[in-house]
C-alpha cells in the first residue's frame, strides 16, 4: 500500500516537470531558466506554489498573485502521470521494468499533450527518444520484455524485432501521409517509427490496431458533432501514445492469451 502511495507521489512530481516541458519546448525555451513563474504577472513561484496537485487545488486553479487562470492541463498531467506510474507498478513492481516503462510513458504523454495543444510532434523529443531506443534495442528481452514469439531470445532477435517494428509502422504512416495529402503530418511518421522501435515486431501490430481504431472512433464521433461546413484536424499523437502504452503494458499478455 505504502509503496503504491510512494509511486503515485513520485509520478505527480514527475508530472510537474512534464508540465514545464510541455509549456516551454514548443516555444523554444530552456527547461531550467528562468525559474517557474506566472506567465501573466511574471511573479516567481514559491515552493508552496509548486506542490503537485495540492497547490492547484488550494488556489482553485488561479494564480494567487494576480488571479489569472492556471490551465487545467497542469492538474490533469500531474494526475495522469501519477496514475500511469501506479499502473506500471502494479504490473511490474519496482525494478528495471518500471524505470523503462515510466520513461517511455512520460515521453509519449508529453508528445500527446503537445500535439493536442499545438499540433506539433517535436523533433527535440522524438529524435533523442529514437536514439535511446536504438541503443537499448538489443537488450529489450534482457530488460524483461521479450520481443518475439520464440522460446529463446538473442540480442539479434531483439534488435531485429525493434528495427522491424519501427520500419513497419514508420512506412505505414509514410504511405498514409502520401495518400491523405496533408491529413497527417510528417511528425506522426517519425513518432510511429519510435512507437515501432519501442514495441517491436509483432507487438507493433497491436499498437497499430489500437492507434487506428481509437483514432477512427474519435474522428467519427467528432464528425457527428461537427457543425456543417466546419473543418477540423485531429491530432494523431495521442492515439499513437495510447497504442504504445497499452502495448508496452499489456500487449505481450494479450497476444499470449490469444495464441
Helices and strands as residue ranges (DSSP letters): H 2-24, G 25-27, G 47-49, H 54-58, H 73-92, H 96-118, H 123-136, G 137-139, H 155-180, H 186-199, H 203-225, H 237-246, I 247-251, H 252-258
